[in-house]
Amino acid sequence: MIGAITSALYSTSAPPKPVVSGGTLTSDTTYYYRTFTANGTLSVSTASLTADVLVIAGGGGGSDIIGGGGGAGGLLYSASQTFSAGSSFTCTIGAGGINNTNGVNSSVIGGSLSLTAIGGGHAGRPPASGGSGGGAGWTGGGANIPGAAGTLGQGNTGGGSNTDNSGSGGGGSGAAGTTATNYPTVGADGSSAYSSWATATSTGVSGYYAAGGGGGTRTYLGGSYTGAAGGQGGGGYGGTAGTSYNGVNGTVNTGSGGGAGSYQSDPGGTGGYGGSGLVIVRYLKTAV
C-alpha cells in the first residue's frame, strides 16, 4: 500500500503538445509547414506553439507605355513567434496590384501576434513606395525620375529612369532596381534565403520569392520592341512586340511585381498585374 502511494506521488506524465490546423500541410525532415495561398485561419489548441513565420505581400503593378516594373511585395520573416493555445490566427493574403496600383498587404493577426508585410509599390511617373519600390517609367523629356523606396526590413528601392526610351525594373526583396539610361532594366531579384521553405512547400520560383517586374521600352532591340525580364522569383516580363506590348503578370503567390508595358505604335501596352502574396508557418516536428 505504501509503495502504491509513493508511486502515485512521484509519477509524471508528458506535458500536452499543441494541436495545429489550417493551411496546406507539408514537411521536410525537420519541420512541418502550413502554407496559405488564400485567406484562412491557423488554429492552435491544447498547448502553445513556437513557430517561424514568412509573410509576403502582393506585388505592385507595372505601368503603361514605356513604363517601369512593379515593386515586389514586402517579405517579412519573424522567428520563434508564440501562437497561444486556444487561439485562432487570421492569415490574410494580399492581392497583386493591377497596372499602376500598389499590391495589397498580407498579414498574420491573432492573440498578441500581429505581423504585416506591405504591398509592393506600383511603377510609373513617379513610381510608388511599398514593400519594395516601383520602377520609374520614361521621363517625358523631364528631369531624372528616381525609383521609389522600399520598406525597411521588407524590400528594396526600385530603379530610376533618365531616358524617354525605356523604363526601369522594380525593386525586389533580394536587391534594388537599376536605372534605365537607354534600354530597359530587368526587375530586381527576389530573395533566395528561404529556398528550403520553397522546396518543402512547392512555392516560389526556383527557390526565390518577391522579385521586381521588368521595364518596358520603345527602343528597337534584337528584331523587336522587347521589354526587360522580371527578376528571379516570378517578376513579370516587360511588354514585347507581337504580344500587344503588354507587360506580363507577376507569378501568383510569390509577391512579385508586374512587368511594364512597351510601345511601338498607339495605343501601346499596359502594365502587368503583380503576383499575389503568401503566408507560411513553420514549426519543428518534435513540437507536436
DAWOPE-V377822 format. One record per run of one state. SS is the DSSP state (hx for helix, st for strand, lp for the rest). FROM is the first residue (numbers start at 1). TO is the last residue. If there is no record, write none. Layout:
# DAWOPE-V377822
SS_FROM_TO / SS_FROM_TO
This chain:
# DAWOPE-V377822
lp_1_1 / hx_2_10 / lp_11_18 / st_19_21 / lp_22_23 / st_24_27 / lp_28_30 / st_31_36 / lp_37_39 / st_40_45 / lp_46_48 / st_49_56 / lp_57_74 / st_75_83 / lp_84_86 / st_87_92 / lp_93_105 / st_106_110 / lp_111_112 / st_113_117 / lp_118_123 / st_124_124 / lp_125_135 / st_136_136 / lp_137_144 / st_145_145 / lp_146_160 / st_161_161 / lp_162_165 / st_166_166 / lp_167_179 / st_180_180 / lp_181_190 / st_191_191 / lp_192_194 / hx_195_201 / lp_202_204 / st_205_205 / lp_206_207 / st_208_209 / lp_210_216 / st_217_217 / lp_218_220 / st_221_221 / lp_222_223 / st_224_224 / lp_225_225 / st_226_226 / lp_227_239 / st_240_240 / lp_241_277 / st_278_284 / hx_285_287 / lp_288_288
